[in-house]
Amino acid sequence: MSSEHTLAAARERDARDPLAGFRARFALPADARGEPLVYLCGHSLGLLPIAARELVNEELEEWARLAVQAHEHGRRPWVPYHENLTAGLAVLSGARPDEVVAMNSLTVNLHLMLASFYRPQGTRTRILIEAGAFSSDRHAVTSQIAWRGLDPQDALLELPPQAGEVTVPEEAIEASLARHGEEIALVLWPGVQFRTGQAFDIARIARAAHAAGCIAGFDLAHSIGNTPLSLHAADADFAVWCSYKYLNGGPGAIGGCFVHQRHSEAQPRTSHGGTLPGTRLAGWWGHEQPTRFLMEPQFRAASGAAAWQISNPPILAAAPLIASLSIFLQAGSEALRAKSVALTGFLEELLRPLAPGVQILTPREPERRGGQLSLRLAAGEHRGKQVFDALGARGIVCDWRSPDIIRVAPVPLYNRFEDVWRFACALRDTLQAAS
């Protein structure tokens, strides 16, 4: 490696990092000797914000001290508990506060959104997704199609990369919509593709979907807390996400969703003339709060995205997210994005000399990726898995996607340039030992 890529150079960058102090606010996994591991797996599970322990313990204490009265008289009353998360989620998603709500988990929220927004009519019955979509999304989509008495073989339209490519350009999505738009009721697309790390232009996809008369929905599991989002301005119809990846909410953390404000009006209409949300699935927590506990049979929807709530929030699964969102707001989205671009760019520079043994699948342009780089190992599946296991033995935490991809994500809140340097050195040495 050149002098610009030495350990001393990485440490010098860390010394200049204005966000360096936030690392101390997370619990860092350690090896058997107590040495911190090089954790580059925030795309799968974010680290524990240390303040989350206190917040969860406080809710346990409220349960012990007040029991049912904590719903109204706790230090953070449980009835409106999800509102503690609204401001942070609105900032990170680029939405109005009434357009976001913390609730459920990602796939549950996706089902709720599809129940409202997938409205097959006449010949417009299809859902456009990416080929190779995250399995849970595909399961949700095919089951929603079948639930409406349609055949997923006909109604599911999957768009693959072109031959010899691994990513799908927005032009290909636009071309598919131009060709099949009159058959498509809804487009469901990721903000960041989980396998390749490619980031998409949400506004451009929403614009193309609407021009074709389709609803535009997005899975932001790998986007929120990772890439800049402007869902309101992008004119997305809906979006869903989980909170255990870049949002550091913990395993099983409460998820969230976005519903554009136009769909909360009395009789909103789709771009091709149908009304929404005629099939919204209702539950008591989506009822307006002032009259919710009168337990009347008539449903009176809460304003905004809150109307899509079904049940009361899981307090112990929401408390850690309060701690994490507070850190995001203190760090600032612009500073986090700037560091993320620098970290991932540094990683790419370090890995470039390892070609052709290592192919970076993720686009090179910063605006077309988040923090993740997906690496294809030329050694093949068996040897590649050996390399991955050897990295783990060296204290590197990343993940493996069959048949031959290692995913690595330096997270600006808690990763250092030194972490990136150590990973690159470990990968280089491991590949040399395996050759």
Buried (B, 14 or more C-beta within 10 A) or exposed (E): BEEEBEEEBBEEBBEEBEBBEBBEBBEBBEEEEEEEBBBBBBBBBBBBBBBBBEBBEBBEEBBEEBEEEBBEEBEBBBBEBBBBBBBBBBBBBBBBBBBBBBBBBBBBBBBBBBBBBBBBEEEBBBBBBBEBBBEBBBBBBBEBBEEBEBEBEEBBBBBEBEEEEBBBBBEBBBEBBEEBBBBBBBBBBBBBBBBBBBBBBBBBBBBBBBEBBBBBBBBBBBBBBBBBBEBBEBBBBBBBBBBBBBBBBBEEBBBBBBBBBEBBEEEBEBBBEBEBBEEBEBBEBBBEBEEBEEEEEEBBBBEBBBBBBBEBBBBBBBBBBBBBBBBBEEBEBEBBBBBBBBBBBBBBBBBEEBEEBBBBBBBEEBEBBBBBBBBBBBBEEEBBBBBBEBBEEBBBBBBBBEEBBBBBBBBBBBBBBBBBBBBBBBBBEBBEEBE
